[in-house]
Every structure is written in C-alpha cells, then in structure tokens.
C-alpha cells in the first residue's frame, strides 16, 4: 500500500519550526516563492505578466516596466493590505494546512496571539482560497460518487409511549446534511455539502468531464447522471465489485 501523503516528506515543506526561524525579509521572500512557484519563485507583473521589474530600496514592492503597475508580494491575494507581519500569515498557513483535524479560530487566535475576530476572518479567508482552487478542478477517467448523511440527530424519548417516528419530517431538526464526495480513481477527491444527494447532481455534472465513467450505488438520486455519463452501479449488500 502506498504511503499516505501526510506521512511523506513533501507534506513537511512548510513547518512551524522553519517559519518561526525566518526574518521579515526571508518570510517575504518565502511568500513570493510560493506565490510565483510557476516561475521558479521569480515575481512577474500580475496585471500584464511582464517579467521585467524595477525594485525600490525604501519599499518592498516592484514596478512593472511594461505597464508601470506597482505591486507587492501580497497584492491581489487574500492578504492584500495586511496589518500583521507577513511571517504571521505564513504561520497561519502552516497551522491551517498541517492540522490533521482542522484548525479552529480560537486555537488560531491563541497560537498567533491575535484577537478572536482576527483569527476568525483569517481562517475564513484560507478556507475561501482552498474552495476557489477546488471549484476550478475537473475530474475524468473513472470517478466514484457517494454521499453520507450527518447531523440532525433527535434524541428519542425515554418512555416508549412518548416516542415518535423520527423518519417523519415533522419530527426532524432540519439540520441533517449530506457530504457528497467525487473521487477520481488514483487521483483527487472533491467534497461538497448538500441538503440531499439529489441536489448534488448539477455540481457533479459541473466538475466531472463528459466521457467519464461514473460509479455510484443504486440510490435513485444518481439516476439523473445516466443521461450524461456511462454508469457503473454498485450494490452495497454484495461483496463483489462490478468490473
């Protein structure tokens, strides 16, 4: 079995120990290297793409020779017009991505020594950045689709005569949601949250390319996918897997 990504050396490229040892200039250079990783860490104009830039001694910015646009390492990102030191933002990213069980705003505020509101907004910005990358991703080849319902639990009454049928809508909290995951075999996974599996069909059609073979269970929620994809239906009660 292949080693999990979180156990590999590639998952330790941005550690807390390394970030805390950086100076302000080194932190800014690290941020720039991450942002312009497609150009070997060398900055280029985000407006016109020009590679020829002027630098300033007094200010940590660049000026494009082609369009005279001035920008910094954080211009046009979720950290634009930042008030915290740039090293704190690298620490926030390291804490956020390295947390195996997630990172709450309260924990982030304690680790960065900032107010809770600051940590709350910062955490949401990081989540929005991750979601933006996810929303542009397309899956192809062989894709497995399935959903699992969570939440909405109603505690049953102690006495039998007072118990209600929790399967009925009027006896539910309305907070139950389903997490639908699209998983490309030997590839990436895309998770989304909906009120029901049927509501996920338009999103699946948006993120799964035409010509893909989709595998799903025999729930009627996935019948609408037959019109666009070649389907492989799986019966969970059987141990054998269809070819």
C-alpha positions in Angstrom: 0.0 0.0 0.0 1.4 3.4 -0.9 2.4 5.8 1.8 -0.1 8.5 2.8 0.8 12.0 1.6 0.7 13.4 5.1 3.5 10.9 6.1 5.7 11.9 3.2 8.5 14.5 3.2 6.5 16.6 0.7 4.0 17.3 3.4 6.6 19.0 5.5 7.7 21.8 3.2 6.2 24.5 5.4 6.8 23.6 9.1 6.3 25.8 12.1 9.9 25.4 13.1 11.1 26.7 9.7 8.7 29.6 9.6 9.5 30.8 13.1 13.2 31.0 12.3 12.6 33.4 9.3 13.3 37.1 9.4 10.8 39.5 7.9 12.8 39.7 4.6 13.1 35.9 4.5 9.4 35.5 5.2 8.5 37.9 2.4 10.9 36.0 0.0 9.3 32.7 1.0 5.8 34.1 0.4 6.9 35.4 -3.0 8.4 32.0 -3.8 5.1 30.3 -3.0 3.0 32.8 -4.9 5.2 32.7 -8.1 6.1 29.0 -7.9 5.2 28.6 -11.6 8.1 30.9 -12.4 10.7 29.3 -10.1 9.8 31.9 -7.4 10.7 34.9 -9.5 8.0 37.6 -9.4 6.2 38.9 -12.5 3.5 41.5 -13.1 0.1 40.2 -12.0 -1.6 42.6 -14.4 0.2 42.1 -17.7 2.6 39.2 -17.0 5.8 41.2 -17.8 9.0 39.7 -16.3 11.0 42.9 -16.3 10.5 44.7 -13.0 12.0 47.6 -11.0 12.7 47.3 -7.3 12.6 50.0 -4.6 15.1 50.4 -1.8 12.7 52.1 0.6 9.6 50.0 -0.1 9.2 46.2 -0.5 7.4 46.5 -3.8 8.0 46.0 -7.5 7.1 48.2 -10.5 6.4 46.7 -13.9 8.4 48.0 -16.8 5.7 47.2 -19.3 2.6 48.7 -17.7 4.1 50.6 -14.7 1.9 48.7 -12.3 3.2 48.6 -8.7 2.6 45.6 -6.6 3.9 43.7 -3.6 4.1 40.0 -2.6 0.6 40.1 -1.2 -1.1 42.4 -3.8 -4.1 40.7 -5.3 -4.2 37.9 -2.7 -6.4 37.3 0.3 -3.6 39.0 2.4 -3.6 42.3 0.5 -3.5 45.4 2.7 -2.3 43.2 5.5 -1.7 44.6 9.0 0.0 41.7 10.6 3.7 40.8 9.8 3.9 38.6 6.8 5.6 35.9 8.9 2.4 35.6 10.9 0.4 34.8 7.8 2.9 32.1 6.9 2.5 30.7 10.4 -1.3 30.8 9.9 -1.0 28.9 6.7 1.3 26.3 8.3 -1.0 25.8 11.2 -4.0 25.6 8.9 -2.7 23.1 6.4 -0.7 20.9 8.9 -3.7 20.5 11.3 -4.7 16.9 10.7 -8.1 17.5 12.4 -8.6 21.1 11.3 -7.9 24.4 13.0 -10.5 26.4 14.9 -10.4 30.2 15.1 -10.0 30.0 18.8 -6.9 27.8 18.6 -5.5 30.1 15.8 -6.0 33.2 17.9 -4.1 31.6 20.8 -1.2 30.4 18.6 -0.8 33.7 16.8 -1.6 35.9 19.8 -4.3 37.8 18.0 -7.9 38.7 18.7 -10.5 36.0 18.0 -12.2 38.2 15.3 -8.9 38.5 13.5 -8.3 34.7 13.6 -11.9 34.1 12.6 -11.6 36.3 9.4 -8.2 34.8 8.6 -9.4 31.2 8.9 -12.4 32.0 6.6 -10.0 33.6 4.0 -7.9 30.5 4.0 -11.0 28.3 3.5 -12.2 30.5 0.7 -8.8 30.2 -1.1 -8.9 26.4 -0.8 -12.5 26.4 -2.1 -11.6 28.6 -5.1 -9.0 26.1 -6.2 -11.4 23.2 -5.7 -14.2 24.8 -7.7 -12.0 25.1 -10.8 -11.0 21.4 -10.7 -12.3 18.8 -13.2 -12.3 15.0 -12.8 -12.1 12.5 -15.5 -11.3 8.8 -16.2 -13.2 6.7 -13.6 -14.9 8.7 -10.8 -16.7 7.2 -7.8 -19.6 9.2 -6.3 -21.2 8.6 -2.9 -22.8 10.5 0.0 -23.1 10.2 3.7 -25.6 12.0 5.9 -24.6 13.8 9.1 -26.3 15.9 11.8 -29.9 16.3 12.6 -30.0 13.8 15.4 -33.1 13.9 17.6 -32.8 12.2 21.0 -35.6 9.7 21.4 -38.0 9.9 24.4 -37.3 7.7 27.4 -40.7 6.2 27.7 -42.0 4.0 24.8 -45.5 5.6 24.8 -43.9 9.1 24.2 -41.6 8.0 21.3 -42.1 9.4 17.8 -41.3 8.2 14.4 -38.0 10.0 13.7 -38.3 9.1 10.0 -41.1 11.7 9.5 -40.1 15.2 8.5 -42.1 16.9 11.3 -40.1 15.0 13.9 -36.6 16.0 12.5 -34.5 19.1 13.3 -34.0 20.0 9.6 -30.2 20.3 10.2 -29.3 17.0 8.6 -27.0 17.4 5.6 -25.2 15.0 3.2 -21.5 15.2 2.3 -21.1 14.1 -1.3 -17.6 13.1 -2.4 -16.4 12.7 -6.0 -13.3 10.6 -6.1 -11.2 10.2 -9.2 -9.6 6.7 -9.1 -5.8 7.2 -8.4 -6.5 10.9 -8.4 -8.1 13.8 -6.5 -11.3 14.0 -4.4 -13.8 16.8 -4.3 -16.2 17.0 -1.3 -19.4 19.1 -1.2 -22.2 19.6 1.3 -25.9 19.5 0.3 -29.3 19.0 1.8 -29.8 15.8 -0.2 -28.0 13.6 -2.7 -30.3 14.7 -5.5 -29.2 18.3 -5.1 -25.6 17.3 -5.8 -26.3 16.2 -9.4 -25.8 19.6 -11.0 -22.5 20.1 -9.1 -21.3 16.6 -10.2 -22.1 17.4 -13.9 -20.1 20.7 -13.5 -17.0 19.0 -12.1 -16.9 15.7 -13.9 -16.0 15.8 -17.6 -18.1 14.3 -20.3 -16.8 10.8 -21.3 -16.0 9.9 -17.7 -17.3 6.6 -16.3 -19.1 7.3 -13.0 -19.6 4.6 -10.3 -22.4 5.1 -7.8 -24.7 3.0 -5.7 -28.2 2.0 -6.6 -29.9 5.0 -4.9 -32.4 6.8 -7.1 -30.6 10.1 -6.5 -27.9 9.1 -9.1 -30.4 8.1 -11.9 -30.1 11.6 -13.4 -26.4 11.0 -14.1 -27.2 8.3 -16.7 -28.1 10.8 -19.3 -24.6 12.3 -19.4 -22.2 9.5 -18.2 -21.6 5.9 -18.6 -22.7 4.5 -15.2 -21.5 1.6 -13.1 -24.0 0.8 -10.3 -22.8 -0.8 -7.1 -24.9 -2.9 -4.7 -23.5 -2.4 -1.2 -25.1 -5.5 0.0 -22.9 -7.6 -2.3 -19.2 -8.1 -1.6 -18.3 -8.5 -5.3 -17.3 -5.3 -7.2 -18.6 -4.8 -10.7 -16.0 -4.7 -13.4 
